[in-house]
Structure formats: structure tokens, C-alpha cells
Amino acid sequence: MKSCNLVLHCGAAAVERAALKSVHTPMATATWSPIPHLRLVEQVERALSAAKFMIVNQAHALSHAGDRYFGLIQVETGRSNGDYGLVLGLRNSHDKRFPAGLVAGAQVFVCDNLSFNGEVKLSRKHTRFIGRDLPLLTERAIGQLQGKWLHQEQRITSYRCSTLDDRDAHDLMVRAVDVGVCPVSVLPKVVQEWREPSHEAFRGRNVWSLFNGFTEALKGNLALLPARTQALHGLMDGYVGLAGRN
């Protein structure tokens, strides 16, 4: 079984799934209805099972005294790939910081880099009837995953087949700041990863190499990672000619 390491953001601590059961959920108010972290996980697990996805690994983390939850669920679809796996990113909060949600993505095994895309996502505010709506919303999102993950595989293949010279790589780095992939302060790390990759698998001069240079540099804040890697996908898709395709 491949690893599914959770990239922890500042202040978070990895926990076992069973520990989620003991996290206190605040009382609901007239306008706010928080749900237990474990309830979100269990609902996603049920929807994955109903859609015939096989769960092969999980990782979970809590921060802010248990008020904020982040998790990863790695699945298999029947088409194995030795380089990367398919993952769902989950989050939930008890302090009104963000809504309950999930987003689809991929994890590169050699370095545990994560990237998420915005093609399939669920986001439901903790308002009245969240308990009623969550099962349907989750099942609908999971139902879209098979085709979207096929697109993810095609995307990665396109990245690998698109060669990149230093001039275009540097141009993409600057444009990445413009579209919100990362702040300027992160660029030195990206440049370093492009020139001397930390992992042998990314020494090829192509878009996949630069993409993983970014995801290596972006490690450390799971809360911001989905939005940042969605922007990164948009930038790289445009370069390889995938922008606008389903």
C-alpha cells in the first residue's frame, strides 16, 4: 500500500481516525449548525463505497484545539499508477473559519507532493439543514470523480510530454505570482527545485518537473494548498494547451 502522508499546516497535529470521535462539536444556534468532523469523514466513505471506489489509505489532522480538521483519503479506481495516487482532501471547522468541504486531487508518491483541482469540489456552509443536504451533495460530488480523475491522468501525461526551457520556466514562475499560485517569497525555492530538483524523478526539463517544483515549495499549509494548486493547474494547462477542456 502506498503512503498517504498528510502535509500538515502550521499548528496541526496528525491524529488517528478514531480520535475524531472524541472531538467536541459546539451546540448549534439559529443560524449556525456545525457538524462533527467524523460525520463528514463517514459520509465521504459511504459515498465512495457506493460508487465502487476502493479506499486504500487515510490521514487526518486537527488544529486550533480540535476546531479545525483536515484529512486525506486515497482511493484506487482500477487503473493503478506507480508514480502518483488519487486523493480527496477534506476539511471542516467548528469555529466558523471555513465550510465543510472536499476537493479532488493527486499525490506524487516519490515526494508526497499534493495538488488539488477545482473540477470536483463540495463546499457547504454550516447553516440550517446541512445535515439534510450533506449526503446528497457528497454523493453528487463523488459521482463525478471517475471521469474527472481520468482527465487528471491525461493532464499529467501532457505535462510530462511538454518540454520546457529555462526562459519559459522563468516566465511561468513570474506568471504564477500574478495568478496567485504563490507569493514572491516562495519563488527562490521554486527556482532551486527547477535548477536542482530534490528528487531524481523531476530532473527532466518539462512542465511536470516545474509543476512539482512548485508543489514541493508549497508544502506546509494544507489550508491554502487547494486554491494555490488549482491556480497552478490553470497556469500549466494554459501552457500545454489544455485550458478549457473537460
N, C-alpha and C positions, 0 to 999 in steps of 0.2 A: 504493500500500500504506500502511495506517495505521501509525502508530508503535506500538511495544510497549515503552515505556521502563520499565526496571526501577527500582522505588523502592528504593534502597539503604538498608539499615540501617547503623547506626554501625559504621565499620571495614571495610565491604565494598567491593570494587572490581569494577567491571564487567569482564568478560573475554569474548573470543570463544569460540564453542563449541569450536573446535579446541584451545584452551588446556586444556580439561578432561582431554584425553588424557594430558597430562604431569603431572597431579596424582598424587602418590604415595598408594597405598592401603595402609594398615598390614596386617601379617600377621594372619590370623585366629587366635583362640585356641579353646579347647574350648567356650567359652560365648558368644563374640562373633565375628561374621563380617561385617565391613564390606564394602560393595560400592563399586566405582568410581563417581564422580559421573556419568561419561559413560555407564556402563551403565544407570543409571536413565533418563537422557535418551533413549537409544536405544530402550529398552523402551517408553517412553511414545510415542515417534514411531512405532514399529511398530504399536502398538495403535490409535493414531489413524488411521493409514493403512488398517489392516484394517477399521475402522469407517467408512471413507469420509469422514473429516474432512479438510479441507484446512488444512495448516499455512501461515500467511501471514507469521509473524514469530516471532523468539525473542530472548530476552535472558537473560544469565547473570551470576552474581556469585559471588565467593569471599571468604571471610573467615577469620581465625584461621589464617593461613599455609596456606590451602587446605583446612583440615579441615572447613569448613562451606560448603555450596553452597546457593544459592537461584536459582531460574530461573522464567521465564515463557514459555509457549508460547501464542501467539494463533492461533485457528482460525476458520474460516468453516464454516457449516452449510448454506449455500444460501439463507439468509434474511439478507440484508445489512441493517445498521442504521447510519445515518450518525452516530449520537451515541455509541455505545459498541460495544465488541467483546467477544468471549468468550475467556476465557483460562484456562489451567491454571497453578497455582502448584506448583512442585516444590521439594523440599528433601531434603538428605542430609547426613550428618555422618560424620566419621572419628574424632571424639573423644567419642563416646557421649552427645553433648548432646541429640540427638533422633533418632527413627527416620526411615527413608526414607518419603517420603510425597508425595501430591499432593492438591490441592483445587481445585474448580471455582469460577469467579468471572467478573467482568466488569471492563472497563476503560473509563472515560469518556474519549473522545478529546480533548475540549476542554482538559482539565486533567491527564490521565494519572492520575486518581484510580483506585484499585483497591478492589474489595470482593470478599470471598470468602464462599461459603455452605457450610454443612455437609451439604448434601443428598447430595453425592457426594464421598467422600474415601477415600484409601488411606493406611494407616499400618502399616508393618511394621518391627518391631524387628530389629536386626542380630544375630539369633540363628541357630542352625544351620538350614540349609535355606532361608535367604532367597533364595538363587539359584534354587532349585527353585520356590518359591512366588510370586516376584515377577511372572513373566509372566501367570499366571492371575489374580492379584489386580489387576494393571494392566488386563488385558483386561476383567475384570468391571466395574471402575470406569468405564472408557471407554464400555462398552456402555450405561451408564445415562445418559450425558450428553445425548443428543438430547432426551429428554423433560424432563430437569431444566433445560436451558437454555431450553426453551420456557416453563417455569414462571418462569424468571428474567425473560424478556421481559414476561410478564404481570404480574409483581411490579413492575417498573419503570413500566409503564403505570399501575398502581394508585397508585404513589407520586406520579406526575405529576398524576393526576386528583383527589388528595385535598388540598384546600386546608387551610391551617394559619395560625392567627393567632398573635400574639406570646405570648399566655398559654399555649396548648397547646405551642408550640415550647419555651418556657422549662421547662414541666413535663417534656417529653421529655428535655431536656438533663439535668435533675436525675436522672430515672429512668435515664438512660444510665450515670451514675456508679454507681448502685445495682446494675446488671446486668453491670458490668464492661466496658462499651464503652470507657471512658477514665478516667483519673484526674482528680480535681478540677482539677489544674493545667492541663489541656488545655481546660477549658470556656471561658476567656476567648477563645481562638482560635475556638471554635465560635460563640460569641456574635458575635464580629466578622464571621465569614463569613455568619451569618444576617442581620445588620443591613446589612452592606456586602459582598456577595459579590465574591470576586476575579474571577469570570467572569460575563459578562453572561447566559449561559445559565441561571444559577441565581437570577435576580432574581425569578422567580415565587414567590409565597408558598404553597408546597406542600411535601409531605413529601419530594419529590425534592430540593428546594432544601436542606432541612435535612440530609437524608442526605448530600449532597455537601459540606455544611459540615463534617460530622463526618469524612468521608474526606479532605478537604483538611487538616484539623487532625491527622489520624492519620498523615500521611506521615512516613516517616523510620525505621520499624522494621518491616521485612518479616517478621521472625521472629514478632512479636506480632500482625501485621495479620490473619491468618486468624481467630484466635479473637475478636479485637475486632470485626471486621466481621460475623462470624457472630452475635455478640450484638446488634449493631446491626440486622441484618436481623430478628432475633426481636422486638426492640422495635418497629420500624417496621411489621412485619407485623401485630403485635397492634393497632396504632393504626388501620391501614386495613382490618382485618377479614380478613386472610389467614392468621392463625395457625391451624395445624393442617391447612391444605390441602396437597395433594400437587402 
